[in-house]
Every structure is written in C-alpha cells, then in structure tokens.
Amino acid sequence: MRAFWTLVHRYLGLLTAGFLFISGVTGAVISWDHELDDVLNPHLMEAHTPGQPQSSLALARQVEARYPDVRVSFIPLHVEAGESLALGVSPRFDKATGELTKPGFNQVFVDPVSGAELGKREWGAVWPITQETFVSFLYRLHYTLHIPELWGIDRWGLWLMGGIAMIWMVDSFVGFYLTLPVRRKGAAAVAAAAGAGVARGPAGKSWWQRWQPAWKVRWRGGSSKLNFDLHRAFSLWTWILLFILAFTAFSLNLYNEIFYPVISKMSQVTPTPFDTRPMADKLHLVEPRVPFGDIAARAGAEAGRRNWSEPVGSVYYSQEFGIYMVSLYKPGDDHGAGGVGPALLYYDGVDGRLLGQRQPWKGTAADIFVQAQFPLHSGRILGLPGRILISAMGLVVAMLSVTGVIIWWRKRASRQVAAIQRQAAVMRGA
C-alpha cells in the first residue's frame, strides 16, 4: 500500500510542480502588490498639486468626455493627500460594429486637484509587460496563467488553477502519510527476523521517536539528503499553512462552479445579488439609469439609518449585471477588518432600489467562512505579520516544487543505472 501511495505522490507532484512553482513565486511577490506598485509607478500613484480636490464624480465625467468609448465603472469618492484618483473604466457597446469597444486601458489616473490625467493602463495586461502593468501581470499570472479566452469562455485559467489546487489538497494528505514511520512488524516476525540475522532498527523506540527524523534537516549529509530533508521537513512544519493555501486557492478559483454550490448545500449562505442575477452578454449590457452620485447619496443615508460609522468610500457599477456595489470604508482602509473587505450595499442600476448588503465578519457561520477565504489566502487576516508569512510561504511552495522534481529525477536516474547494471549482469551470465 505504501508503494502505491508513493507512486500517487510522485505523479501528482510532477503534475502540479510547474504550476505551483509559478504560483508560489508570484504569490510571494503579490503579497506586496500595492507597495510594489507605488514604488514602480509613482508617476501614476502620486499627485502633488496643492489645493482642494475636485469632486470624484466630476472628474469621472471629465474622463468619459475625453474617452467616449468607455464608461467609468469604479469611482473612489475620497483620496488621501498626495495620492492620485484611480478610476476604473469599462468598454461600451459599439452599435456600429456590434462589439465592445477596445480602448486598450481599464484604469485612468488623474490629479484630484487639477484634474490633469497622470496616465492610464490596462490592469492585468498580458503584453507588453511594462513598468505600469508588471504587478498586475504577476497578479493575474498567479491565478489564471493568462490563459486566453477560448470558444467564448474566459475562465479556462481559473478552472485550471482551481483543478491544480484540488490535486494539491489531495497530494498534501498523501505526502503527510508518507512521512509517517513504517508500522512495526509483529513480535513473531521480529523474532524470526532476529533469528535469521536480519538487521532491524533500535529496539524500544516509540512511534514519535521514529517519526522525529522526518522533521529534521541533515544540513551536512550531502546534497541528496539535504534536498530530500528540505522537501520532507518543510512540508511537515508548514503542512497546515500549505493546506490552507491549497483549499483557499480552490475556493477562490472555483467559487461559482463548486465552492459556493457545495457550501450552500451544507449550510445557509446569504447570496449576494451577483449570485442570484444572471450575467448579461455583451449585446445586452445594462445601461444605468440612476447616476453614481444618487447611488452614493442613497448609500450614505442607508448607512446612517443602520448606524454604520464608515463613510461611502467607493462606488462600482457592473454593466454585465446592472448592479451598483457601494463600499463603505475610511480612506486608506479599503481592505477592511482582517482583510475581509469593507461593508457593502448593493443597488439596482435601473431603478435604484436596495438589493442587499454585506457586513464584514457578520452573518451565518457559512457566510463568515466564505468571507474568510481571501483573508486566509492572502494572509491579511493577521495583518502585516500574515502578509509576511504568506510571502514566505510562497517561497516555500516554490522550493517544495523544485526539491520534489529533483528527488524524482535522481531516483529515476538511479533506477536507470540499476536497470543497465541488471541487463549487463544478465548478458554476462548468458
């Protein structure tokens, strides 16, 4: 049985090694996505014009006037001193061509005081990789590998990496099992082995004592032993974190396909309007009839009635669903408590009625479990120490992928040498 699980671990590991190496390295970097973006792109992120900032809604209208082929879909309503206003934009439907416009950018950065455009970029662009798009390129590479749309479906990358995460979860249990000490033989077998002069381990060692070597690294035992010990020991010491990363990678990538439907069957999950309303195709995008400003005012009044202390921080409109999502947070705190995100209010883009709400770390047990997936995966649930830990774990995942492949390669080479030697012996005997 152990030989069978060794084969399972070997080939599941080989199947996932390349993907996990990429995911681990990129994950280590994107734990610091905002900070790295600020360092690489101060010309986009910073604004130093003195004076009173203009209304974000007015600045959004200016952008739409400059670029009539886009709709401003994300508006932060407050900016901190010295920072630019980052507006998200979406393509409009072009009746002349029957297709969505292709503006070549989905973010526009403006000086909140002067209104001057500081730059624009395509967040998550595949090519070319520029200083402006480097961080977002890594971010999307992490969970989609930038696999393009095929047959009208743009989720192939999500499905692939979600499937890899599921295999990783299974393999983590197999690998853990293989670290356990081999079960001792029965007393009769041990006595027979002793009578036959067969060597056996030191008598009287407990199960834990026989497992202890698996947790240690023989730093001076040679490259082969060091490589093997790094793979085994680091897997054991970080096993819980590795499983959390694997599970949350699965839940985030396959949320709609598997995670949400299964959780909904097991417990009560409060759906968002995005879960209950079908997505429109590009020919039937929902034109908003209620403007951003009215939605922001309604959300502010609603938050006051609910005694929510946070102000309206940003407004996002999804033209595919016809839904406004209003985030309530103080400036600089858009990730919310423990990384779960801010309080949200959802409004219909056509008639402006309130569709639902979400408060961080509130709701049913299933709601809280669902909310916890991204904070766990990103480490933000523990704040700065959690991000440092997850960044280090990205390097551990990459290291385990490399050491696993090296173990397989060396054993394969040894088996090939042994096979050649056996064949030579047979030929000499003939």
C-alpha positions in Angstrom: 0.0 0.0 0.0 2.8 2.4 0.8 4.4 1.7 -2.6 1.1 2.6 -4.2 0.8 6.0 -2.4 4.4 6.7 -3.2 3.6 6.4 -6.9 0.5 8.6 -6.4 2.5 11.3 -4.6 5.2 11.1 -7.3 3.0 11.7 -10.2 0.6 14.1 -8.6 3.6 16.1 -7.6 5.1 16.1 -11.1 1.7 17.1 -12.5 1.4 20.1 -10.2 5.1 21.1 -9.7 5.4 23.7 -12.5 2.1 25.3 -11.8 2.8 25.5 -8.0 6.3 26.9 -8.7 4.8 29.8 -10.7 2.0 30.3 -8.2 4.4 30.3 -5.3 6.9 32.8 -6.7 4.2 35.2 -7.9 2.3 34.8 -4.6 5.4 35.8 -2.7 5.6 39.0 -4.7 2.0 40.0 -4.9 1.6 39.9 -1.2 3.1 43.4 -1.6 1.2 44.4 -4.7 0.2 47.9 -3.6 3.5 48.7 -2.1 5.4 47.5 -5.2 3.0 49.3 -7.5 3.7 52.5 -5.5 7.4 52.1 -5.9 7.3 51.3 -9.6 4.8 53.8 -10.7 4.9 57.0 -8.6 4.0 58.9 -11.7 0.6 57.2 -11.6 0.1 56.9 -7.9 1.2 60.3 -6.6 -0.3 63.8 -7.2 1.2 66.9 -5.7 -0.9 69.8 -6.9 -1.8 71.9 -3.8 -5.4 72.9 -3.2 -8.8 71.5 -2.7 -9.6 68.2 -4.5 -12.4 68.3 -7.1 -15.4 66.0 -6.8 -14.6 62.5 -7.8 -17.9 62.4 -9.7 -16.9 65.5 -11.7 -13.5 64.0 -12.5 -15.2 60.8 -13.7 -17.4 62.8 -16.1 -14.3 64.6 -17.5 -12.7 61.2 -18.2 -15.9 60.0 -20.0 -15.9 63.2 -22.0 -12.3 62.6 -23.1 -12.9 58.9 -23.9 -16.5 58.4 -25.2 -15.8 54.7 -25.9 -15.5 53.9 -22.2 -17.8 54.0 -19.1 -16.3 54.9 -15.7 -17.3 51.9 -13.7 -15.3 52.4 -10.4 -15.1 55.7 -8.6 -13.2 56.2 -5.2 -15.0 59.1 -3.5 -12.1 60.1 -1.3 -8.4 60.4 -1.8 -5.6 60.8 0.7 -3.3 63.8 0.4 -0.6 63.3 -2.2 -2.4 60.5 -3.9 -3.9 60.3 -7.4 -7.5 59.3 -8.1 -7.6 55.9 -9.7 -10.7 55.4 -11.8 -11.8 52.1 -13.3 -13.3 52.1 -16.8 -15.2 49.5 -18.8 -15.7 49.3 -22.6 -19.0 50.4 -24.0 -21.1 48.6 -26.6 -20.5 50.0 -30.1 -23.7 49.7 -32.1 -21.8 50.3 -35.4 -19.6 47.3 -35.0 -21.8 45.1 -32.8 -18.9 44.6 -30.5 -17.5 46.1 -27.3 -15.0 48.9 -27.8 -11.4 48.2 -27.3 -9.9 51.2 -25.5 -6.7 49.4 -24.5 -6.9 50.5 -20.9 -9.1 49.9 -17.9 -7.6 52.4 -15.4 -7.2 56.1 -15.6 -5.2 58.1 -13.0 -6.0 61.8 -12.5 -4.7 64.6 -10.3 -7.7 65.1 -7.9 -7.0 68.9 -7.6 -6.1 69.9 -11.2 -8.0 67.1 -13.0 -5.0 66.5 -15.2 -4.6 63.0 -16.5 -1.5 61.4 -15.0 -1.6 58.2 -17.1 -3.7 55.2 -18.0 -3.1 51.4 -18.2 -4.6 48.0 -18.8 -4.6 46.3 -15.4 -3.7 42.7 -15.9 -2.4 43.1 -19.5 -0.7 40.1 -21.0 1.6 42.0 -23.4 3.6 44.1 -23.5 4.8 43.8 -19.9 5.7 47.4 -18.8 6.6 49.1 -15.7 2.9 50.1 -15.3 1.5 46.6 -15.8 4.2 44.5 -14.2 2.5 44.0 -10.8 -1.0 43.3 -12.3 0.6 40.9 -14.8 2.0 38.9 -11.9 -1.3 39.1 -10.1 -3.3 37.5 -13.0 -0.5 35.1 -13.8 -0.8 33.8 -10.2 -4.4 32.6 -10.5 -5.1 32.3 -14.3 -1.7 31.9 -16.0 -3.1 34.4 -18.5 -4.8 31.6 -20.4 -6.8 33.3 -23.2 -10.5 33.1 -23.9 -11.4 30.1 -26.0 -14.8 29.3 -27.5 -16.3 32.4 -25.9 -15.2 31.3 -22.4 -12.6 33.3 -20.5 -12.4 31.1 -17.3 -10.0 28.4 -18.5 -7.2 29.7 -16.4 -9.3 29.9 -13.3 -10.5 26.4 -13.9 -7.1 25.0 -14.5 -5.5 26.6 -11.4 -8.6 25.6 -9.4 -8.1 22.0 -10.5 -4.4 22.1 -9.6 -5.4 23.4 -6.2 -7.7 20.4 -5.7 -5.0 18.0 -6.7 -2.6 19.8 -4.3 -5.1 19.3 -1.5 -5.2 15.5 -2.1 -1.5 15.3 -2.5 -0.9 17.1 0.7 -2.6 14.3 2.6 -0.7 11.7 0.6 2.6 13.4 1.3 1.8 13.6 5.0 1.0 9.9 5.2 4.3 9.1 3.5 6.3 10.9 6.3 4.8 8.6 9.0 7.1 5.9 10.3 6.6 2.4 8.8 4.4 0.2 11.0 6.4 -2.2 13.1 6.2 -5.9 12.4 4.5 -8.2 14.8 6.5 -9.8 17.6 6.7 -13.1 15.9 8.0 -11.6 12.7 10.6 -9.5 14.7 11.8 -12.6 16.5 12.0 -14.5 13.2 14.0 -11.7 11.6 16.3 -11.6 14.6 16.8 -15.4 14.4 17.6 -15.1 10.7 20.1 -12.4 11.4 18.1 -9.7 9.6 19.1 -6.2 10.8 16.5 -4.0 12.4 16.2 -0.6 14.0 17.0 0.1 17.6 14.6 -1.7 19.9 12.2 0.1 22.2 11.8 3.3 20.2 8.4 4.9 20.4 6.3 5.8 17.4 7.1 9.5 17.9 10.8 8.8 18.2 10.7 7.0 14.9 8.9 10.0 13.3 11.2 12.6 14.7 13.8 12.3 11.9 11.2 13.3 9.3 11.0 16.8 11.0 14.8 17.4 10.8 17.1 18.6 8.1 20.6 17.0 7.8 22.4 20.1 6.7 25.8 18.2 6.4 24.5 15.0 5.0 25.3 15.7 1.3 23.2 17.3 -1.4 20.8 14.3 -1.9 20.0 14.0 1.8 19.7 17.8 2.1 17.3 18.1 -0.9 15.2 15.2 0.5 15.1 16.6 4.0 14.2 20.1 2.8 11.3 18.6 0.9 10.0 16.4 3.8 10.7 18.6 6.8 9.4 21.9 5.4 6.3 20.1 4.2 5.7 18.9 7.7 6.4 22.1 9.6 4.2 24.1 7.2 1.6 21.5 6.5 -1.4 23.3 7.9 -0.5 26.5 6.1 0.1 24.6 2.8 -3.4 23.0 3.1 -5.0 26.4 3.8 -3.3 27.8 0.7 -4.4 24.9 -1.4 -8.0 25.0 -0.1 -8.4 28.7 -0.4 -6.9 28.6 -3.9 -9.6 26.1 -4.8 -12.4 28.0 -3.2 -11.4 31.3 -4.8 -10.9 30.0 -8.3 -13.8 27.6 -8.4 -16.2 29.7 -6.3 -19.1 29.7 -8.7 -18.5 26.2 -10.1 -18.0 24.2 -7.0 -17.3 26.0 -3.7 -20.5 28.2 -3.4 -22.9 25.4 -4.6 -21.4 22.9 -2.1 -21.4 25.3 0.8 -24.9 26.3 0.1 -26.0 22.6 0.3 -24.2 22.2 3.6 -25.2 25.4 5.4 -27.1 28.6 4.9 -25.2 31.1 2.8 -26.6 34.6 2.2 -26.3 35.1 -1.6 -25.2 38.5 -3.0 -27.2 40.0 -5.9 -24.3 38.8 -8.1 -25.1 35.2 -7.1 -28.8 35.4 -7.9 -28.8 37.6 -11.1 -27.7 36.2 -14.4 -24.9 37.9 -16.3 -25.8 39.7 -19.4 -23.9 39.1 -22.6 -22.1 41.9 -24.4 -25.1 42.6 -26.6 -27.4 43.3 -23.6 -25.2 45.3 -21.2 -27.4 47.1 -18.7 -27.3 50.9 -19.1 -27.6 52.6 -15.7 -30.5 55.0 -15.3 -29.6 56.1 -11.8 -26.3 58.1 -11.7 -23.4 57.4 -9.4 -24.0 60.4 -7.3 -27.6 59.4 -6.5 -26.5 55.9 -5.5 -23.7 57.3 -3.3 -26.2 59.6 -1.6 -28.7 56.7 -1.0 -26.0 54.5 0.4 -24.8 57.2 2.8 -28.3 57.7 4.0 -28.9 54.0 4.3 -25.6 53.6 6.3 -26.8 56.3 8.6 -30.1 54.6 9.2 -28.1 51.4 10.1 -25.8 53.3 12.4 -22.8 52.2 10.3 -19.9 54.5 11.1 -17.9 54.2 7.9 -18.5 56.7 5.1 -19.1 55.8 1.5 -15.7 55.1 0.1 -16.2 54.0 -3.5 -18.9 53.1 -6.0 -18.6 50.3 -8.6 -21.1 49.6 -11.4 -21.2 46.3 -13.2 -22.8 46.7 -16.6 -22.9 43.0 -17.0 -25.3 42.6 -14.1 -26.8 46.1 -13.8 -25.7 46.3 -10.2 -24.1 49.1 -8.2 -21.8 47.9 -5.3 -21.1 50.6 -2.8 -18.2 50.1 -0.4 -18.2 51.9 3.0 -14.7 52.5 4.5 -12.5 55.2 5.8 -9.7 56.4 3.5 -6.8 54.0 3.4 -8.7 51.1 4.9 -10.4 49.6 1.8 -9.3 46.1 2.8 -11.5 46.2 5.9 -11.2 44.4 9.1 -8.8 41.5 8.8 -8.6 41.8 5.1 -12.2 40.6 4.6 -13.1 43.9 2.9 -15.5 46.8 3.7 -19.2 46.8 4.4 -21.1 46.7 1.1 -24.5 47.9 -0.1 -25.9 46.7 -3.5 -28.3 48.7 -5.6 -30.2 48.1 -8.9 -28.7 50.2 -11.7 -32.0 50.7 -13.4 -34.4 51.7 -10.6 -32.0 52.4 -7.7 -33.6 50.0 -5.2 -31.6 48.4 -2.5 -30.8 44.8 -3.4 -28.8 43.6 -0.4 -25.9 44.2 2.0 -22.8 42.6 3.4 -21.0 43.4 6.6 -17.5 42.0 7.3 -17.4 39.0 9.7 -21.2 39.0 10.2 -23.9 36.6 9.0 -24.3 32.9 9.3 -21.4 30.6 10.1 -21.2 29.8 6.4 -21.2 33.5 5.5 -18.2 34.1 7.7 -16.4 31.0 6.3 -17.0 32.2 2.8 -15.7 35.7 3.7 -12.6 34.3 5.3 -11.3 32.7 2.1 -9.4 35.6 0.7 -8.1 36.9 4.0 -6.7 33.4 4.7 -5.2 33.0 1.3 -3.6 36.5 1.3 -2.6 36.5 5.0 -4.4 39.7 5.6 -6.4 38.1 8.3 -3.3 38.6 10.5 -2.4 42.0 9.2 1.2 42.7 8.3 2.6 39.6 10.0 0.2 37.5 8.0 1.3 39.0 4.7 5.0 38.4 5.6 4.1 34.8 6.5 2.2 34.2 3.2 5.0 35.8 1.2 7.5 33.4 2.9 5.1 30.5 2.2 5.1 31.4 -1.5 8.8 30.7 -1.5 8.3 27.5 0.5 5.8 26.3 -2.2 8.3 27.1 -4.9 11.1 25.3 -3.0 9.0 22.2 -2.4 8.1 22.1 -6.1 11.8 22.2 -7.1 13.0 19.7 -4.5 10.2 17.3 -5.4 11.2 17.3 -9.0 14.9 16.8 -8.1 14.0 13.8 -5.9 12.1 12.3 -8.7 14.9 13.0 -11.2 17.6 11.5 -9.0 15.6 8.4 -8.3 14.8 8.0 -11.9 18.5 8.2 -12.8 19.3 5.6 -10.1 16.6 3.3 -11.5 18.0 3.6 -15.0 21.6 2.8 -13.8 20.3 -0.2 -11.8 18.4 -1.4 -14.9 21.5 -1.1 -17.0 23.6 -3.0 -14.4 21.0 -5.8 -14.3 20.9 -6.1 -18.0 24.7 -6.2 -18.1 24.7 -8.9 -15.5 22.2 -11.0 -17.5 24.3 -10.6 -20.6 27.5 -11.7 -18.7 25.6 -14.7 -17.4 24.5 -15.7 -20.9 
